[in-house]
Amino acid sequence: MSIEIKKVSSKNDLKKFIRFNYELYKSNPYAIPDLYDDMLNTFDKNKNAAFDYCEADFFLAYKNGKLVGRVAALINTRANKIWNENKVRFGWIDFIDDDEVSKELIKTVENWGLERGMTHIHGPLGFTDFDAEGMLIEGFDQLGTMATIYNYPYYPEHMDKMGFVKDADWVEFKIYIPEEIPERHARVSKIVQQKLGLEIIKYTSGKKLAADYGQAIFELMNEAYQPLYGFAPLNQRQIDQYVKMYLPIVDLRVLSLVIDSDKKLVAVGLSMPSLSSALQKAKGKLLPFGWYYLLKALFFKKRSNILDLLLVAVKPEYQNKGVNAIVFADMIPNSRKLGFTIAESNPELELNDKVQAQWVNFKTDQHKRRRAFIKEIN
């Protein structure tokens, strides 16, 4: 029988859209489920500030009356304008291993984009860089992170069959945190702080951090990440959302803020304990016991030895001046004191040499790779 594509038009449809991923991967030991409530907020036009400049619809695929796939069709009008492109994005795509299903899902996004004047389709991408992006093409036997997509090995095979080609790759590193600060980092950190008049500041209150530097952290990210693939700057409503969403759960002991003599933010290193195992145990739900697993992973002494590096951002005029060494000279001893021995880099653009250079003096394994695919709509 043919594939039936249904547009999500009700709360019940949206529930099916979110839950399909959980069902498809419920027995997979490497996939990390999203929190259901977070997904509801992401897809809510009133709650997600990205809808200020993004358009999106969501679709379900049925075969013989059974739900077999899902996909989101998105247009980030701000990114298209900045990069002078007419691209429709596909995101949150999942499907059974059936060529007919994946083909109909992608064709739905293509037609949706054509109706809105788009010439190319690329993804998987979300509304912004804060959404998970890039289809896994290497590292299917590695535990995912809360910030990344996990997919079965047959996914990229389907993309190849449909004529997609590589648009961009991200690589991920497992970084072994040294017991002591590497000599080079210690030396460069000291020299750069003295030469440029920089210093590390620490916080013990998330509320005070948000008040003092919450806005500055995300403004810095807008500056630092502007040249990166598909990036569009966050608007004020998004910044307000992310300050409330992320800063309360960051372990302030492994948060590194670098400021200049005028107390202006120059660099930030943002990390948190891995929530991967906790999210698997929670199965996407905070209730009845999901909250316990998450709190345990964040605050209990007996927790994962893995630290998720969410971001390292340096103000453009301070890049290539050794400022990263200041961040790592602060993060390394604090991480080891808390029992972390491994850090997950999360996705880094393959061609971003500045980011790749950070790990030269560390023992690392490049254990995952993910890809954004592209093709012309025809």
N, C-alpha and C positions, 0 to 999 in steps of 0.2 A: 504494500500500500504506500501511497505518497506521504510525504512529510507535511504535517499541518503546522504552520507558524502562527502563534497567537501573541498579540501585543499585550503586555501587562497593563491592565486597566482597573484593577481592584486590589484591595489589601490582601485578599486571598491569593491572587496571582503573584503579588510581590513576595508573599511568604513562600510560595512554591519556588520562585526564582532564587531566593536566598538559600533555601533548604536543599535545592538540587545538588549543590556543591558538597554539602555535608553527606548526603546519601552516596554520592559517587565515590567519595574518598573515605568513608567511615571505617574501612578496614585497612587503610594504607598507613603504615607506620611513619611516613615521612611528611605527610600533608598536615598543615596547621590550619584548623578551622577559624574563620573570622567570628567575632562576637556578633550574634544576631542583632542586638540593639544598635551596634555601630553601623551595621549594614543598612538597617532601617533609616538611620539618620543620613547616611551617605546618599541614599536614593530619594530622600525627601526634599522637594524643591523649596520648602519653607525653612528647612534646617541646614541645608548644605549651601554655603555662600558661593560655591563654584557655579551654581545655577544663575548667578548674576551675569555671567558671560559664557555659559555653556548651555547647550541644548542636548537633550538625551531622551531616548525611549528604550524600553526593555522588552525582550521577546523570549518566548518559550517555544520549544520544538516538541511536537508529539508524533509518535509513530504507533499505529495500531492502538491509539488511545492512551499510550503510556508516555510520560514525560521523559525525553531522551536528550535534551540539550537546552542551553540558554545562551543569550548574548545581549550585551548592551551596545547601542549605537549612540555615539557621542560626537559633538562638534565643539571644540574649544575655540570660540571665535577670536579670543584674545591671542592665543598662540598662532592661529592661522594668519592674523594680521601682522604679528611681529615677524614671523618667518616667511611672509608673503606666499602662503600656500592655501590650497583648497582641499584639505584632508578631512575625511571622516575617520573617527577612531572606532575600533571594536574593542570592547573590554568585558571583563567578567564572563569570558567565554568558557563553556564546558560542554562536553558532548561524549556520548558513547562512541566506541570504535566502529563508526559507520560512516562511510564517505558521503552518503546521501544526506545524512544529518548535518555534518559540518558544512557541506556545500550550500544547503538551504539557509543555514544560519548566516553564513558570510554573504550570500546573495541578498538576504534581507537587509543587511547593513549597507551593502552597495546601493541597492535601490533607494533606501532611505536617504543616503548621501547624495545620490543623483538628483533626487527631488529638491535638494537644497543647494544644488550647484557645485557639489564636490567632484573632484577629478581623480582623487586617489584615496585608497583605504589603507590604514596602517594600525598596528597594534600587536599584542594587547596593551592598551593604555587605559588609564582612568581619566578622571576629570583633570587632575593635577599630578605633580610628582609625588605628592603625599599619598596617592593611591598606588597600590601594587601595580607594577608594570613589567613587561617582558616575559615571554614564554620560555620556560625552562627547556634547554636543549642539551645540557650536560649536568650531571649530578643528581640523577633520579634516585640514587641510593643514599642521599644526604638529607638530614633533618632540615626542614624549612624554618623560616623565621616568621614572626608576626607581620613583617613588612613586605613579604614576598609572595609570589604566586607559586603554587606547586601544580604540576600537571603530569599526566601519564606520558610515556615516551612516544605514543602514537600521535600526539597532538602535532608536533612539528612535521611529522610525515604527512599529515593531512594538509598542512599549509603548503608544503612543497608540491603536492599533487594539484593544488588549486592555483599554482602559478605565482605564489608569493616569493619574494626574495628578501635578503637581509637588508634592513634599513639601519639598524644599530644593535650593538651587543653590549651587555653588561657582564662583568665578571665579579665573582665573589670570592673572598679569601677567608680561610680559617687562620687566625693569627695567634701564635703561641706567645702569651704575655710573659716576658722575661722576669726573673726574680728581682733583678735590679735594673735601673735605668741604663740603657746602653750608653757607653762612654761618649759617643758622638752627640747623642741627644742632650746629655747633661752639659757638655761643653758648649754646644751651640745655644742651648736655652739660656745659659748664664750670659753669654756674650750678647745675644740679641736683646735680652731684657735690659741690660746696661746701655747698649748702644742706642736703642730706640725708645727707652724710657717706658717699657711695658711691665705689667705685673699680672699675676694670677689673683683672682678674687674667688672666695668660696662663700656659699650660703648654707644656712641650716634651716631656713624657712622658705618653702615653696611659694607662699603668699608674697613674701617680701621680694623674692627673686622675680616673680611675675610683675610686681609693681615697678621694680627698678629697671629690669632689663628684658621683660617679656616682649615688648614691642621691638626693642633693638635687636633681639635674636633673629626675629623673622624678617626684619628689614635688612639685616646683614645677609641672610640667605637669599633674599631677592637680588642683592648686589652680586654675591659670590657665584650664584648658579645661573645668572642671566645668559651666559654663552652656551649652556648645556642643551643637549638634544630636546627639542619640543617644549622648552621651559617657557612658562608665562608667569609673570610676577603675581604674588598673592595680593588680593585687595584687602582693605582694612577689615572687612567683616570676616574674611578667612583668617587673618592674623588673630583677631579676637577669639575665634573658634579654637585655633590651634594652641594658643596660650592656655586656654581652659582645659583643652583635651590632653596635652602632653606634659606640661610642666608639673602638674600635681603628682605624676607617677614616676618622674625621673628621680633616680637616686642621686641626691645632691652631692654625695661624697665622690662620685665619679663624673660630676659635671665640671667642666673647666671653662672659665671665662677669662679672656685676656683683654685687659683694658690699657689705654694709654694714659699719659699724665693728666689729661683732662677728664678722665673717667669714662671716655667713650669706648664702646665695645669694638674690639679689633678682630677677635677670633672666638670661636666657641667649639667645644667638643662635647657632644650630647650623647649619652649612652644610658643603658638600663639593663638590669638582669634579664636574661632570656626568659620569655614567657611561653616558649614553644611547647614544652611538656605540660605546663599548666593549662594552656588552651586546648590541648588534646584531651586532657582529663575533664575539662569543663564542657567539651563537645559543643562549643559555641553558645553556651547558656550561662548566665550569671546565677540563675536560680535552678535548683535549690542550693547547690554546693559549689557552683562555678566560682563565686566570689572568694571562697576559701582558698581554692587552688591558686588564684591570681595573687591574693594577698600574701600567701605563703611564698610564692616565687619572688615577690617584690621585697618583702620585709623580713622574713624569717631567716635565721642563721643557716639552717640546713636547706639550701636551695641549689639551683644549677650552678655549675662552675663556669658557665658560658655568659659572656657579656656581649650584648648587642650594641654595636656602634651605629647609632642612628644617623649621625652626621658629624662632619668636621667642616667648618666653614671659616674662611679667612677673608677679610676685607681685601678687595682687588689690589689696592695700592700697597698692601703688606704681603702679598703673595710672593713666593720665591725669595723670601728674606729670612727663612728659618723660624718663622712664628709657629709652625706646626710642632717644632721640637719643644716649645714651651708647653703646648697642650699635652704632648705625650709624657714629658717629664713630670707633669702633675698627675696624669691619669694612671700611669703604670704602678707606682707604689701604692696608690689608693686602691686600685683594683686588686692587687695581690693581697693587701690587708683584708679585703672582704672575701677572699677565697676564690676569686676569678683567675683561671689559668688559660682560658681560651677566649678570644674575641671574634665575633662574626662581623665582617666588614659591611654586610648587606651590599646591594648592587652598586657597582661603580662603572661608569662608562669605559669601555675598552680603550678608547682613544684619549681618555683624560690622563695625560702623562703626569700632571701635577699630583693627582690623587694616587696613581700607581707608585710614584716615587716615595710616598710616605712609608712604604713597607720594606724598603731596601734593606734596612738594618734589623729586620725581624725575621724569625723563622715563620714561614707561611706555607699554606697549601691552597692553590687556586682550585677550588673543589666544585664550583658551580658556574654555569654560564647560561644566560638567558638572552632572548632576541626579540626585537620589534621587527615585524615583517611588514612589507609594503607591496602594493601592486596598483597599477592603473585600473580604474573602474571602466568596464566595457560591457 
